[in-house]
Amino acid sequence: MTVMRDTVVKSLAKITVQGDENGLIPEYDVLVNLLPVSLLNKFTERILAAAPADKKGTVEEGLVRAAYECGYHTGCGIITSDIFNDVVLPMVTEGEKDILRGAYAAFTAWGWAKSGIVQLKEAEKMVIRANDYYEADSVGEGLRAYMFRGLCQAFFDLTYADPYPDGMDTYVCRQTKGIETGDPYGEFVVTKK
Amino acid sequence: MSLKLDFNLDNETYRHYLNGHPVVMHSHHYLALVTKLAEDLDDIGGAVILRDVVEETMWAIFEDYIQKNGLTSPLDRCNVGREYYSAFGLGKMVVTGSESGGEVRLIRSHIDEGWIMKWGPHSKPINHLTCGYIAAIFAAAFNKPVKSYKVTEAVSMAGGDAEGKFIIKLA
């Protein structure tokens, strides 16, 4: 048996989080927050709009980096969590490949991007297709799924680079298609840096 | 008053909703780095952009809840924002004041504690997100538009203090 995506998505999607008596959400070895999508998209739009042409690259890198570090550290907590162990690990028969499949099922279930792997050359290259992602709602120019790029890069590092926490910045993710620019889906390609 | 929390899931896209508003989970790493990005880009108004975006977004969410639930007293209207803060996982605050301004004590803070977990104490206040958030709480509580209040972070947990303190004045 390999990871049954629909089963994983349906199991994980039921999970909701909210603050404890201190107003905090300690999960997956980090503090989790639950914020309106419009807040995150508006920040991206406005900070990019405010940046002069020679600074836009720095802003984009910063936005990817925020998601990358979030994905790398939180991702480690997710793939070693009780819920991941209970739901995904019993289906894992193809090692790292199945862990990655489970991760993309989690991305889908938790509303980051309805996405999955369409091509995988282990430890070398991965192509992801996303049929829905919240960054596609943002207003702006060009491909702008910075958060999802960071997540894709983080999970490939977690899966194929040196063991956590030494494998950071081994791979890089480029976005090649975007719903936000009129394509039918978003496409993301992860390769060695 | 106790905030009603209605979580929903779109079974087609798997997007999540809280009281009808799309929401998404991230970790303290994400908000710490977004805050740092805003700080690093202060020459183009990064911190102000972050405050303004938070104030506008949250004000709309508070107003939506206030209207749908017919809340009229400033206390009830204020509690919407205060309780949402904890539901979003942002921490715990005590709000005091009147239409002319007030004070917020931050007892726990996702942003400050997350910053310290990531980088240790900082030399100056960094909680721009909560400044914008508090401006939205006061505007919604006293039935005013956004940008009605100026919020200053006077004492900072990220700076090493046990609690945060924010001063609110009519703009």
Interface residues (C-beta under 8 A of the other chain):
Chain A: V9 A13 K14 T16 V17 Q18 G19 N22 G23 L24 I25 Y28 V30 L31 V32 N33 L34 L35 P36 V37 S38 L39 L40 K42 F43 R46 I47 A50 A51 P52 K55 T58 V59 G62 L63 R65 A66 A67 E69 C70 H73 T74 T108 A109 W110 G111 W112 K114 D132 Y134
Chain B: L5 F7 L9 T13 Y14 R15 H16 L18 H21 P22 V23 V24 M25 H26 S27 H28 H29 Y30 L31 L33 V34 L37 A38 D40 L41 I44 G45 G46 I49 L50 D52 V53 V54 E56 T57 M58 I61 Y85 S86 A87 F88 G89 L90 G91 K92 M93 I107 R108 H110 E113 G114 M117
